[in-house]
């Protein structure tokens, strides 16, 4: 029985992000491949990137690394968690274990990209970007929840950026008031950030947008969730 249970929360925002990512992906003709990784395969990938083909033998509790890696891989292959979420949790846990002397970050990124490719080839092609400071802060958090959010937001942003022509509803209709438009947009796109709203309603200045957002927060129509740097807006 595998007792390795990574800690993370699947919030409403996480579910919304997964759903929106899936709507941007074309239907695939074949079922996703199974994940049959093992510790030896991970070590070979590390060697292929210029590292050593073995786990580290120094530092903090190196004797636990094979045990933890095998347990993490077992969780990865057996959990029913959606693979978009699973890939981010795997990245976070891999970095917590730090199985190699060096090169753990690039390898974790590469492995996560491979997991995304298993889910859908389109996901393997997009170039996701997480600011370095936000990346480090999420890895330093007590569990993988924040890193999951960062990863999903980055995947969605990359897909939206590469396919602007197929998402005309990203622009808000101008028939209603700015406040109504913002509220309607957030109902369709929960978890939007300030820049998303500025792009969706270009006729509003940044100052006017902030005024409308504050008014909507004051009357309880919307709320801001998360930290100042990584949070986003949601409609009630």
N, C-alpha and C positions, 0 to 999 in steps of 0.2 A: 504493500500500500504506500503510495507516494504522499508524504506529509508536507511536501514543499508547496506552500500556498502564498504566492506573491500578494502583497497588500495593495489594493487600488479600489477606487469607487467608480461605478458606472453611473454617472449623473445624467440628468435630462439633456444637458448640453452635449455630452458624449454621444448619446443616442441620436440626437438631432444631427450632429456632424457626420456620424456614420451613415445615416439615412441620406443626407444630401450628397455625400461622396458617391454613394451607390447610384444615385439618380444621374450622375454625370458620366458613369461608365457604360459603354455599350455592352449589350448582352454578349456573353461569351458562348462559343459553340461547344466547349468541352468543360467537364467538371474540373475544379482546381485539383492540382496534384497533391498527394499526401506529403507530409513533412516527415522525412525519414533520417533526419540528422542524428549523428552521435558525436561523442567527444573527439574521436579520431578525425572525423570530417572537419570539425571546428579547428582543430590543430593544423590540419593540412591547409585550410584556408588562410590561417595566420601565416604559415610558412610561405604561401604563394604571394603574400603581400610583403615579403621581406623579413618576416619574423622567424621565431623558432618553432619547430614542430613539436612543442611540448608545453605543458602548463608551467607556470613559474614555480620555483622551488625555494624562493626566499620571500621575505616580507611577512605580512599578517597571515598566520595560519595556512600555509601553503598545502598542508596535508588534507585540508577540507575541500580544496578546489575540485578535485575529481568528483567527490561526493555531491557537492553543490551543483556542478555543471550537469551531471547525469540527472539529478533531480529536476533542474530547470528544464532540461530537454524533454524529460518525461511529461512535465506539466504542459510544455508547449505542444506536445503531440496529442495529449489526451483531454485538455480542457475544452469546453464547449464555448468559451468566450470567442466573440467575433474576431477574425484574424486581423482586422485593422487595429483593434484594441490590443490583441495578443502580441502583435509585432512590436508595439511601443513598450508594453510591459516587459517583453523579453529584452529589449535594448536597455531599459532601466536596470533590470536585475543583473544583466551581463556586466554592466559597468559597476554595479555594487560588488559583485564577486571579484572583478578585475583578475581574470584568470591568467593573463600574460604579463611579463615584465614591462612591456611597452606595446603601443599600437592597439590598445583596447578600444579606444574611441572610433578610429576608422573602421575597425573590424565590426564593431557593434552596428555602425551605420550601414555597412555593406550587408550584414546579415538581415537587418530590418528591411532593407530594400529588396532582398531576395524573398523574404516572406510576403512583402507586398506584391511582388511579381507572381508568386504562387496564387495569391488571391485573384489578381487580374493583371494581365500583361501591361495594360495601360498605366497601372500604378507604378510599375517598375521603370517607366519611361520619364515620369515627371521629376523635375528637380525641386525638391523641397528645401526650404530655407528656414532655420531656426536661429535667431540671433545668439551668438556665443554666450552672452551673459544670461539670457533666459534659459539656455540649454544647461548651463552649469547650476543655476538656481533650482531648476526642476530635478536635476540629478541629486542635488543635496537635500531634497525634501524627504519627509519621513516615509512616504510611499510613492507609488508610480502614478498617482492620479494626475498631478500637474503635467508630467511628461506625456501622458496619454493625450491630454488636451492640446498641448503644444504640437504634438505630432499630427493629430487629426486636423487641426487648424492649418498647419503647413501643407498637408496633402490637399485639402480643399482649396486653399489659395492657389496652389500650383495648377490644379485642374481648371479652376475658374480663369486663371490668367491665360492659359493656353487655348481655351475654347470660348472666347467672348461672344462669338457669333451665334452660338447655340443657346445662349441664355439671355434673350432680350428682356425677360422679366426681372433681370437684375436692376433695370432702370425703373424708378417709381413713376407711376402715372401722375400727371400734374393737375388732374381735375379737382382734387380735394385739397384741403389745407395742409401745410407742411406737417403739422402734428398728426393728422390723420394718416398722411402718407407714411410717416415714420413708424407709426403704430402698426399699420398694415404690413409694411416691409418686414418689421421685426417678427411679426407672426409667421411670415413665410420663411424668414431667414433668422431663426433664433441663434444667438451667439455672435451676432455681427459686432464688429468693432467700429470705432469712430470713423476711421478712414473708409471703411465699407459704406457707411452712411453718407459721407461726403461725396463719394463717387456715385452713389445712387441718386443723390439729390443735388446736382452740381449748381443749381441756381441759388442755393443757400450758402452764405459765407460760413466760415468756421465758427464765428461768434454767434451768428443766428442759429446755427445747428445746436450749439451748446445751450442756448436759451430754451429751445424747444425740447431738448432732451431733459433739461432740468425741470421744465414744467410738467412733462409727462411722468417724470419720477415723483414729483411732488403730489400729483393727483393719483398715483398708484397704478398708472397705465403700463409702465415699464419699470424694470429694475436693472441695476448694474451688478453683475456677479464677478467675483474674483478680485485679484490685486489690481493696482493702478496700471501696471505694465501689461499684464496678461489677461485682464478681465474683459468682459463683453456685455452687450445689452440683450435683454430678453423682454418680450411683451407678455402681459398677463392675459 
